[in-house]
Amino acid sequence: MTLTNQTRPVDTSTTGTGTPRATTSFWQAVGLVAGREISTKLRDKAFLFSTIFFLLTTLAATVLPALLAGGPSSVAVVGSQATEALDRAGLEVRTVADEQAARDLVLNEEVDAAVVADATGVRVLALDEAPTDVVRALSSAPPVQLLDPDAADPVVRTLIPLAFGMIFFFTSITFGVQIAQSVTEEKQTRIVEILVATVPVRALLAGKVVAASTLAIAQIVLIALAAVVGMAVTDSGTMMSQLAPAIGWFIPFFVVGFVLLAAIWAVTGALVSRQEDIGSVSMPVQLLVLVPFFAVVFGNDNSTLMTVLSYVPFSAPTAMPVRLFLGEAAPWEPVLALVVLLAGAVAVLLLAARLYEGSLLRTNGRTTLAAAWRDRG
């Protein structure tokens, strides 16, 4: 009997350390790295706590205003003269036999006010202050024609840009710093030398970006769902219809914008070899998030500025959804802005991949961008 030795093909390519790399496809390696990063993050109590905190804050912001505002005023009515006007105003009307019965209900605080017919028309009885909605319902107002009935409330016009900006700002900074710290920690402990013996360097970068993006997107989707549930519970149909297009576009803009920044944060972590040095190289990246945030929040009433910001990759994720909410963007603009953002993200990813390769295995202090570009693996 003849025995034949069968050998499996081995990828003889080497890593930057000279160690032969095991046969693993690029996307398999990305999946392994992303799975490891996500699993680690889901066991992080701080991450879970922050997610719960954001969900509760969102629910509180949408539900509490309606609860604190209270329901419609209850009114005791003597006679039928004012009943129709009060019903039309959505007030709770309670018919009573005479003025004394109405007075008793007001004094016992069973109703907010009473409306009693007299020779001059009607009188409002209240305990210490007449409810505004009751007085308004009984008042005669001239016909009003609204030329812009769908215009956003001034308070909402201020809060929505702030909300979009804060979500993108805090998510990008929080997850970005964690990406940089993770990369630097692996360099500092020399774990990265073991990792690159198993997977390509670019797969490490892609895996970290995919993991962080997946977790960030999951958080944003949960927050959006919490906001929708809160508005549905409080019957804020008008607000929901105004926000729906902006939220719908915010998600793809957020995804692409976050991927772009996540790649930059990974390179930031690869440029240094100690956790303490991250702060010295991260300021430019923080400014890439901070400057657009303030520009959108404080410049959203400047249509020219907002139009320009809608096509700048670092500000588009917040500027374009805000313009959609305010009704200042044409239907084709978010499509074009998203294409520009995608092109910018691809360019940044290619640049980040080269810099990441050139700096990841350099553990002798801080690496300059020029050195990383020149010495890629």
Secondary structure as the mmCIF struct_conf table of DSSP 4:
data_model
#
loop_
_struct_conf.conf_type_id
_struct_conf.id
_struct_conf.beg_label_comp_id
_struct_conf.beg_label_asym_id
_struct_conf.beg_label_seq_id
_struct_conf.end_label_comp_id
_struct_conf.end_label_asym_id
_struct_conf.end_label_seq_id
STRN STRN1 THR A 14 THR A 14
TURN_TY1_P TURN_TY1_P1 GLY A 16 THR A 17
BEND BEND1 GLY A 18 GLY A 18
HELX_LH_PP_P HELX_LH_PP_P1 THR A 19 THR A 19
STRN STRN2 PRO A 20 PRO A 20
HELX_LH_PP_P HELX_LH_PP_P2 ARG A 21 ALA A 22
HELX_RH_AL_P HELX_RH_AL_P1 PHE A 26 LEU A 42
TURN_TY1_P TURN_TY1_P2 ARG A 43 ARG A 43
HELX_RH_AL_P HELX_RH_AL_P2 LYS A 45 ALA A 69
HELX_LH_PP_P HELX_LH_PP_P3 PRO A 72 SER A 73
STRN STRN3 SER A 74 VAL A 78
BEND BEND2 GLY A 79 SER A 80
TURN_TY1_P TURN_TY1_P3 GLN A 81 ALA A 82
HELX_RH_AL_P HELX_RH_AL_P3 THR A 83 ARG A 88
TURN_TY1_P TURN_TY1_P4 ALA A 89 GLY A 90
STRN STRN4 GLU A 92 VAL A 96
BEND BEND3 ALA A 97 ASP A 98
HELX_RH_AL_P HELX_RH_AL_P4 GLU A 99 LEU A 107
TURN_TY1_P TURN_TY1_P5 ASN A 108 GLU A 109
BEND BEND4 GLU A 110 ASP A 112
STRN STRN5 ALA A 113 ASP A 118
TURN_TY1_P TURN_TY1_P6 ALA A 119 THR A 120
STRN STRN6 GLY A 121 ALA A 126
BEND BEND5 LEU A 127 GLU A 129
HELX_RH_AL_P HELX_RH_AL_P5 THR A 132 LEU A 138
BEND BEND6 SER A 139 SER A 139
BEND BEND7 LEU A 147 LEU A 147
TURN_TY1_P TURN_TY1_P7 PRO A 149 ASP A 150
HELX_LH_PP_P HELX_LH_PP_P4 ALA A 151 ASP A 153
HELX_RH_AL_P HELX_RH_AL_P6 PRO A 154 GLN A 188
TURN_TY1_P TURN_TY1_P8 THR A 189 ARG A 190
HELX_RH_AL_P HELX_RH_AL_P7 ILE A 191 LEU A 195
TURN_TY1_P TURN_TY1_P9 VAL A 196 THR A 198
BEND BEND8 VAL A 199 VAL A 199
HELX_RH_AL_P HELX_RH_AL_P8 VAL A 201 VAL A 233
TURN_TY1_P TURN_TY1_P10 THR A 234 ASP A 235
HELX_RH_AL_P HELX_RH_AL_P9 GLY A 237 ALA A 270
TURN_TY1_P TURN_TY1_P11 LEU A 271 LEU A 271
BEND BEND9 SER A 273 ARG A 274
HELX_RH_3T_P HELX_RH_3T_P1 GLN A 275 ASP A 277
HELX_RH_AL_P HELX_RH_AL_P10 ILE A 278 GLY A 299
TURN_TY1_P TURN_TY1_P12 ASN A 300 ASP A 301
HELX_RH_AL_P HELX_RH_AL_P11 SER A 303 LEU A 309
TURN_TY1_P TURN_TY1_P13 SER A 310 TYR A 311
BEND BEND10 VAL A 312 VAL A 312
TURN_TY1_P TURN_TY1_P14 PRO A 313 SER A 315
HELX_RH_AL_P HELX_RH_AL_P12 ALA A 316 LEU A 326
TURN_TY1_P TURN_TY1_P15 GLY A 327 GLY A 327
BEND BEND11 ALA A 329 ALA A 329
TURN_TY1_P TURN_TY1_P16 PRO A 331 TRP A 332
HELX_RH_AL_P HELX_RH_AL_P13 GLU A 333 SER A 359
TURN_TY1_P TURN_TY1_P17 LEU A 360 LEU A 361
BEND BEND12 ASN A 364 GLY A 365
HELX_RH_AL_P HELX_RH_AL_P14 LEU A 369 ARG A 374
TURN_TY1_P TURN_TY1_P18 ASP A 375 ASP A 375
#
